[in-house]
Amino acid sequence: MAEPTEPKSTGIEPVDVPLTEKNPSRVEKGHNHADAIPDLNENLEAKIKNPLAGLPRETLFSNVTEFCNANSLAAESDLHLFKKAALIAQDPASYETLSGEYALDETEKEVLRNEVLHKWRVPKALYMTIITCSIGAAVQGWDQTGSNGANLSFPKALGIGGDSQRDTYLVGLVNAAPYIGSAFIGCWLSDPVNYYFGRRGAIFFSAHFCLWPVIGSAFSRTWEQLLVNRLLMGIGMGAKASSGNYVLMPPFHTNLVLTDWLTLKLHVVPIFAAENSPAAIRGALVMSWQLWTAFGILAGTVANVAVAKTGDISWRLQLGSAFIPAVPLLILIYFCPESPRWYMKKGRYQEAYKSLLKLRNHPLQAARDLYYIQAQLEIEKAIMRQSTYAKRFVELFTIPRVRRATLAAFTVMIAQQMCGINIIAFYSTTIFRDSGIDEFNSLLASFGFGLVNFLFAFPALYTIDTFGRRSLLLFTFPNMAWSLLAAGLCTLIPGTGQGRLAAVALFVYIFGAFYSPGEGPVPYAYSAEVFPLSHREVGMAFSVATCLFFAAVLSITLPAILASLHVIGVFCLYAGFNMLALVMIFFWVPETKQRTLEELDYIFAVPTRVFGRYQLREALPYFVRRWVLWDRKVELRPLYQMDIVASDRLEAERGEDSESASVERGEKEKAVAVEKEGVKTGGIGTVTGSS
């Protein structure tokens, strides 16, 4: 194997994979690790480490000088600052011990300490970004809720309120229109709109689609007009949610590999927040998307109740009320700094630096992040140099490591539709009414669900990284199944009084309480982190389009299913879907909690059949013996072998390492890969074998 060449301003370390019968020469398969910069088809495991690690100081300073000169950042004070910043980016744990002319003063040290000790001490410009992105999430939720209350009256007003199969499917089609527009147009528009107009421009663009079509819906006189307006609204919803521009996190903040998300609103708003935020609080901001989407759903149900008794125009007001949060989103977005990373991808480094100065507490932080992002962009250019969007889409299903991530992301996304949340979000008022409850009380019951959904979204900020993605799903899906089943059985209670309403609503609320911290936040967070850098954008687009497409299918078919099976049949059907989704997650969805990029590559290098066999033969018997038979002595053999990650050591050096974290790292060191068929380790993140 040829000796790796050292690129001038990146320090990619190739992965040394042993040659075995099950792992023939990479050259024979068209993959050669001799190149220091990984190629899309030569580095299937996407082994990317700190691009500055290991560079001699002389080389590092030479690169910094060249970078500053090339981008008009070479003033004497700036050059000295960037050299200090590069040293910190190269070795984040060393800032306390730097000496000589590059030693940090106490103010600079205190600023870096506060990134861990006081994560939320951030500039006002960043808080403005957080507020604006929260409004964007609320727009998403409110958009989804307007039709819930309007379903009671708009079908009759527009001539499709009959019991015929045609009318039933047309009502479903109108309700599904935003998701059709999202899945087929919005999700795939995200990338070009971001590229040409920037993050703020993309959000501004999508907000228009969430304003004017919403107002148009309120003034629609035929079902065709309403359908077109809701399709246009879906373009804005989709453009916020799917392409997933990836930002590698500087290792000096956290060992989580998080990403920014997704389509003009489901996509751009979280990306905008993620690219503007320090990594130490980026995870909470990504998870807050679910929280504020739930708030938007709650606000939508409040609006539905508020205008319920306005007569024949109530459905128009319910549909049109969703314009309210879109107005401040349109106004506030240009009070926020543009994404520094987008400026840099356009070669506008001075503007990127000015933006970072507004978004960080100290120029040292801004310089450090600017230089580190530049190193990451060089990696991206190297990876993407011989690839196309279409080619990467095909490789979602042809490269084993990527295919396993695609399967896992597909599973958690389709499970969101299988769990039944959208039969509540789209049709809860209709379902309560068909259960024998009057229309106004049905709206009140839907408001209660919106409130529960919002309140129980708060725990997700804690549970997502405490209990893990897979663990949350395995815990919540069986609980969602029995609660839906119980809600369906309660519709058999004789009469139409308050007792029947209370019983049905109670179990629907229990369902919402399990959904909000589990399948609510997990799919987008999980899908955003499982793909390697080279395929993250197209992988997220596929994942979100999958979710929204099946949301459209559900919305179209549910009125017909409801007419055929009635409320009890619908609830029982989705209770069964929950159990099916549980099985799919058990066999196809690995845990990703607090895993670095290298560890995730290792996890998704394990063949699906090996992972599934381990769960069936090891994990399931362990669960039964430990939690059913209460055998406290039983131990679970680990599947993976993990080394201590650099950020764990950094936390220890900063004095923030808890005893539990130390125990966990000790377990990682002692763990061994137990699977002998197809799983052979060649250093962290390297597993051979077929899928």
N, C-alpha and C positions, 0 to 999 in steps of 0.2 A: 504494500500500500504506500502510495506516495506521501511524502512529508507534507503536512498541511501548510498552506501559505498563510501569512499573517496579513490581513487587510489593514489599511492604513489607520482607519478610525473606528473599526469595530473589532471585537475580540472574540468571535464565535469559536466555541470549542466543539470540534466534531466528536461524535459518540463512537467509541470503539466497540463494535459488535463482534463477538467471537464467531468464527466460521464453524458450523456444525452441519450435520446432515440436514437438519431442519432449518438451517440458516445458511444457504449457499452464498457464495461470494456476491456482494452487492454489484460487482462489475458484471457478473453473469446475468443479473436481473435488471441491469441498466441503472444501478444506483452505486455511486462512488462517494465515499465519505472523505476523499482526499481534499475536496474543496473546503476551505475554511468557512465560507459563507454557504449556508445550506440552500440547495435548489429545491424547487417545489417537488420534483420527482426523485430527488436524491437524499432527502431527509424526511422520510415518511413519519418519523417520530417527532419532528419539529423540536429538536433539542436546541433551545436557545437559552443561554445563560446571560448573566450581566455582561453586556458587550464591552464594558470597560475593564472588567476584571483581568488582572494579569499583565496589563500593559506597563512597561517601564515608565517611570515618571518623565524621563526625557521625551519619550515618544508621546505620552499623554499631553504634555505641555506644548509640544510641537503641533499636535492635532488641534489643540484649543486655540493656539495662535492663528493657525490657518483658518479655522472656523470663524473666528472673530474678524479677521481681515476680510474674508470673503463676504461677510454679511454686515459690514459697517458697524461692528460692535467692538472696534479695536482701540477705543480710547484707553489711556493708560490705566485709569481706575477700573474700567470695565474688564480689561484684560487680566488684571490681578485678581479681580473678583471671580472671573470665570475659571481661573486656574485653581483657586481654592474650592470653588463649586465642583469642579471636575474631580478633585481628590476625594471629596465627600461622596460624590456619586459612585466613584470607583470602589471605595471601601467605607460604607456608611457608618461602621462602628468606630472609625478612627478619629472622628471629629474632635473628641475630647483630648486626643494625644498629639495632634498636629503641632509641630514646633517650627521655629525659625520664622521666616517672613510670611509663611502661609498659615501660621497659627491663628486660631479664631479668638476673637475677643469674647468677653463674658456675655455681651448682648447676643452675639451670633450663636453661642453655645446654648443660651437660654431659649432662643427661638427654636432650635432643633430639638431640644428636650421637650418643649411644649407640644411638638407634633405628636408625641406619645402621651404625655401627662395631661395635656389640655387640648384635646383634638378639636374642640369646637370654638377655639379662639381664632376665628378667621375674619378676614376683612368684610366690610359691608357689601362690597361688590359681589362677593361669593354668596352672602345671604340673599342678595337680590336675585341671583341666579337660582338659588334653592327655592325661593318663593315663586318665581316664574315657572320653574319646572313643576312645582306642586300644583299650580293652576292648570298646567298642561295635562297632568294626570287626572285632575278633577274633570276637565273637559271630556276626557276619555270615558270616565264613568258615567257622567251625565248623558253623553250621547247614547250610551247603551240602555238607559233607563226610560227615556222619554216615551218610547213605544209601549212600555209595559202598561201604563195607565191608559194610553190612547187606544189600546186594543179593545177596550170595552165599547167604544163608540165609533171609531173611524171606519170600520168595515161597513156598517150600515150607512153611514154618511156618504160613502163613496161607491155604494152599490155592490159590495162584495161580502155582504153580511149574511148570505143565505147558508143553508145546510148542504148545498151541492159540493161535490168533490172539487169542482173548478174554483168555487169561492174559497173553500178551505185552503187550497194550495196557493191561491193568490195572496191571501192574508199572510201565509208563511213566507212567500216570496218577498213581499214588501218588508216584513220584519227582518228577513235575511239580507236585504240589499246592501247594508253597510259592510257586511262581512264578505259578500261577493266582490264588492269594489275593492276591499282591502286585500283579499287573497289573490286576485287576478291582476290588479293594477297597482294599488298603493304600496304593497310590500316591495314590488320590483322597481318602483319609481324612486325609492329612498336613496339609492346609491347615486344616480345622476343628479338629483336635486341637491344632495349634500355636496357633491363635487363642484357644481357650478355656482351655487349660491351660499355655501357655508352653512354652519349649524343654525345661526340666527335666521338666515334667509329661508332655510328649509322649514323651520318652525313657523315663521311668518306665513310662508306659502300654505302649509297645512292648516294653520289657524283660519285662513280664509275659507277653506273647504269645510271647516267646522262652524262657520258663521253663516255664510249666505245660503248654502243648501238647507240649513236648519230653518232659517226664516222662510225659505221657499216651501219647505214642508208644511209650515203653518198656513200658507196661502194656497196650497194645492186644492184643485177642484175635481180632479179625477185620480183614480188609483195609479194611472200611468205617470202622471206628474209627480205624485208622491214617490213612486218607485225610482224615477230618474234622480230626484233630489237626494234620496237616501243612498243611491249608488255613488253620487258625487261626494256625499259626506263620508262614505267608506274609503274613498281615495285619501282623504285627509287623515282618517283614523289609521289606515294601513301605512301611509307614508311616515307615521310616527313610530312604527313598531318593528321593522324587520331586518335591516342589513347588518347591524352589529359591527361597526368599525371598532377594531380592537386596539386597546392601549395597554402595553405591557406596564405593570406597576413597578416603580422603582423599589428595589428590595429593601431600601432603608425604612419603609413604613410597615410592611406587613407581609406575612408569608402566604396570604390568600392571593390566588390568581383570579382577580375579578375582571370583568369587562364592562364596557359600556354597551348599551343596547341600542337599539332597534327602530323601524319605519316612520314616515314623516312625523308622526306624533308618538306612536308606540315605540318608535325607533329613535327619532332625532332628539326628543326631549331628554330621555335618559342619557344618550350620548353626550349631549351638551352639558348636562350636570356632571357626568363622569369625567369628561375631558377637562373641565374647569376646576375640579375638586382635588385636594390632596388625597393620596391613597388611603390615609388613616381613617377618613370618614367616607370614602367612596362606597363601601359596602352598605352602610346605613342609608346613603342617598339612593342607591339602586333599589334597596328594599322599600324605601319610602314611596316608590312608584305605586306599589300595591296598596299602601295605606291611603294615599290620596286619590287613587282610583276608587277605592271603597268609599271615601268621603264624597266623591262625585256621584256615586250610585245613591248614597244617602240623600244628598241634596236633590237629586232627581226625584226620589220618592216623596220628599217633602213638597216639591213643586207639584207633583201629581195630586197630592191630597189638597193642596192650597187652592187649586183651580177646579176641583172636582165638581163643584156645584154651580158652575158658571153657565150651565145650559148646553146648547148645541155646539158652542165653540170650545168646550173644555178640551177636546182632543187636539185642537189646533194649538191651544196654549201649552198643553203638555208636551207636544212635539217641539214647539218653538222655544220653550223655556231654556233649552240647552244652549242657546246663543249667549246666555248671560256670562259664563266664565270665559268664552272665546274672546270677548271684547278686551278685558284686561290683559289677556295673553298677547293679543296683537299689539297692545300699547307698550307693555313692559319689556318685551323681548329686546327692543333696541336700547334699553337702559342697561342691559347686561353686556359685559365684554364678550367678544367673539372667542371661540375656542382657539387657544394658542396652537394646538396641534394642527388645526385646519390651516391657519396662517402659514405654518411651517411647511405643510405639504404643498402650498402654493409658492414657496420660496420667499415669503414676506416675514423675515426673521425679526426685523426691528418692531413690526407691529405685534408679533408674537411675544416678544420680550415685554413690550408695554402692557399687553394684556395680562401676562403673568405677574407683573408688578402690581396690578390691581387685585389679583386673585391670591396673592401670597402676602404674608406679614412682613417679609424682609427681602431685599434684593438678592441675598445669598440663596434663598430658597428658589427664587425665580430663575436665577442663573443656573443653579443645579438642575432644576427640572427641564429648562430649555435645552441644556447640553445633553441630558440623558435621553430626552425625547428624540433629539437629532440622531443619536446613536441607534435608537429603535427604528427610526424611519429608514436609515441606511439598510437595516436588516430586511425591512419590508420590501424595499426596492429590489434587493438581491433575490428574495424569495419569489417575487411576482414577475421577475424580468421576462420569463418565457411562458407565462401563463395567460389564460383568458378566463373571463367570468364563466363562459359556457363550459370550458374544460374543467374548471374547478367544480362546477355543479355535477358533472359526470363522475368526478373523482370522489364525490360524497358516497358513492355506491361501489366504487372499484378499489380504493385503497383500504386495506383491512382496518388500520387504526382509525381512519376517518369514518369508515362504514359503521364501526361499533358505536362511535359517538353519534352518528346520524340515527342509528336505531334507538339509542337511549333518549336522545332529544325528541325524536318522533313519539316515543312511548309516553314521556311525561306531558307532551303537548296534547296528544289525542286523549290521554287520560283526563285532561281538564274538561273535555266535552263529554266523556263517558261518565264522569262523576255525577252529572246532573245539575251543576251549578247554573247553567244557562237556561234550563227549563224554569228555574226560579227567576233569574235575572230578566228573561224575556217575557215570561208568561205567568208570573206568580199571581198577579191580580186576576187573570182569567181562571187560573186553577182554583184560587180561593172562591171565586164566584161559582164555578162549576161544582164546587163542594157543597153548595147550598147556602152560601153567605151573600148578603146583599152587597151591592157594588161599592158603597162608601166604606163599609167595614173591610172589604177586600183590599181597598187602597190603604187603609190603616194597617192591615196585616202586612202588606208589602213594605210599608214604611218601617215596621218593626224589624223585618228581615234586613233592610238596608242599615239600620242602626246596629244590629248584631254583627253584620258583616264588617262594618267600620270599626267597632270596638275591639273585635277579636283579630283585627289586622295588626294592632299594636304589638301583641306578643311575637309576631313574625320577625320584628326587628331583632329580637333576642334569640328566638328558637332556631332560626335558619342556620346560624353558625354555631349553635350550642349542641343541638341534637342531631343536626345533619339533614341533608336533603332526603336521602333514601329512608332514613329512620322516620322522619315526619310523614312521608307518604305511606309507609307500611303501617304506621299507627293510625292515621286518619282515615284511610280508605275503608277499612271494615266498620269504623264508627259512622262514616257517612252512609254506608250501606244499610245498617240497621235503623238509623234514624229516618231515612227515606221510606223504608219498609213500614216503620211504625206510623209515619205520617199518612201513608196510603191506607193502612188499616183503620186509622181514625176516621176516615171519610165514611166508614160503614156505620158510625154511630148514628142512631135514629134521630130525626128531627133536624132543624136548621138553626138552633139556638146558639147562645154564646159558648156553651160547653163544647160543642163540636168545633167551633172556630178556635177556641183556646187549645184544644187537643191537637188539631192539625197544625196550627201555628207554632206550638211548642216544639214539635219534632222538626219542623222546617227550620226553626231557629237553632236547634241543636245541630242540625246538619250544617248551617252556616257557621256556627262556632267552630266546628272541626275543619271546615273548608278554609277559612280565612288564614290560619297560621300554617296550613299544609299545602294543599294543591293550589291555593291562591297565589302565593309568591314563588313557589318552587320552579314551575316550568320555565319562566323567563330567566331566572337566575341560573338554573341548571344548564339550559341550552346555551346561554351566553358564555359559559366557561369550559364546556367539554370539547369544543373544536380546536384544533391547532391553529396557530396564527394564520397560516396560509389559506385556510378554508373557513375562517370564522365568519366572514361577511356573508358568503353564500350559504353557509350552514345556518346562520340565524335567519336569513331570508326564507329558506326552506322550512325551518321550524315554525316560524310565525305564520307563514302562509298555510302550513298544515293545520295549525290551530284554528285560524280564522275560516278556512275552507270548511272544516267539519262543524264549526259554529254555524255557518250558513246552512249546511245540510240539516243540522238539528232544528234550526229555526224554520226551515221550509217544511219539514216533515212532522214537527210536533203537533200542529193543529189537527192533522189527519189522524195521527196516533191517538191524540186525546179524544177525538170523536169516536174512534174505534174501540179503544181500551178503557176509556174513561179515566178519571183521576187515579183511582187505585191501581189500574193497570200500568199507567205511566210511571208512578212511583215504584212499583214492584219491578218494572223493566229496568229502570235505572239503578235500582239496588243491585240487580244482577250484573249490570255493566260495571258497577263499582268493584265487585268481587273479581270480575274478569280483568279489570285494570290492575287490581292488586297482584294477581298472578303474573301479569306481564312485567310489572315493576320488579317483582321478586326475582325474576330470571334475567332481566335485560338492563336493569338500571344500577350501575355501581355507585357507591358513595363517593362524593367529591368534596365533602366538608374539609376546609382548611388544608387543601392540597395545593402544592405549588405546580407550576406548569410541567416541570420534570416528572413529578409524581403522577399527574393526570395522564401523561403520555405512557407511563409505566402501567397504570391501571387499565387504560384502553388498549394496551398491547396484549393483554390477556384475552385469548380467544373466547368468544361468547359461549361455546360449548363447555369450556373449562370453568368459566365463571358460573354458569348454570348448574353444572354438576357439583361444584363446591357448595352452592346454596342448598341444593337438594340433599346432599350426603353429609354435609358438615353443619351449616348454619341452621337448617330446620330442625334436625335432631337436638342440637344444642338448645334452641329456643324451647322445645318441648320439655326437655329435662330440666332446664334452668327455671323457666317461668310457669310451667304447668305442674311439674313434679317437685319443684322447689329444691332441686339438688344444687346446693351452693358450691360443691366441690368440682362440678363439671367445668371444663375449660374448652374454649373454642380455638381450634388450630387456625392460625392466621394464614390468609392466602398470599399476602404481599410482604415483601421485605422492603422496609423504608429506612433511609438514613436520616440523621438529624439535618434539618434544613438550616440554611445560614441565618434566616431571620429568627429562628428559635434561639440561636446563640446570641444574636444581637439583643433580644429581649432580656436574656439572662444577664448580659453585661450592663444593661441599663437598669438592672435591679427590679424588673417587673415580672420576673419569672415566678409563677406560683408553683407550689409543691405538686399540684395535680398536673401541671404542664410538664414538670420534670419527670414525673412518673410516666406520662404518655410518651415522652421522648425515649425513656428507657425501654419502654415496650417496643417502640419502633426499632430500636437498635437490636433487640433480642429476637424480633420476629423473623421468621424464615419463610421462604416460598415453599409450600408443601406440595404443590402440584408437580408431578414428574412428567406428565405428558404434555408437551408443547410449551411449558413455561420454564425458561432458563434465563437467569439473570446475567447481564454483562455490565454491571454498574447500575446506578440508580436510573430508573426510567427506561431500561432496556429489557425487553422480553421478546423472545422469539417464538414462533409458532404461527399456525394459520388460523383463520377465523372459522 
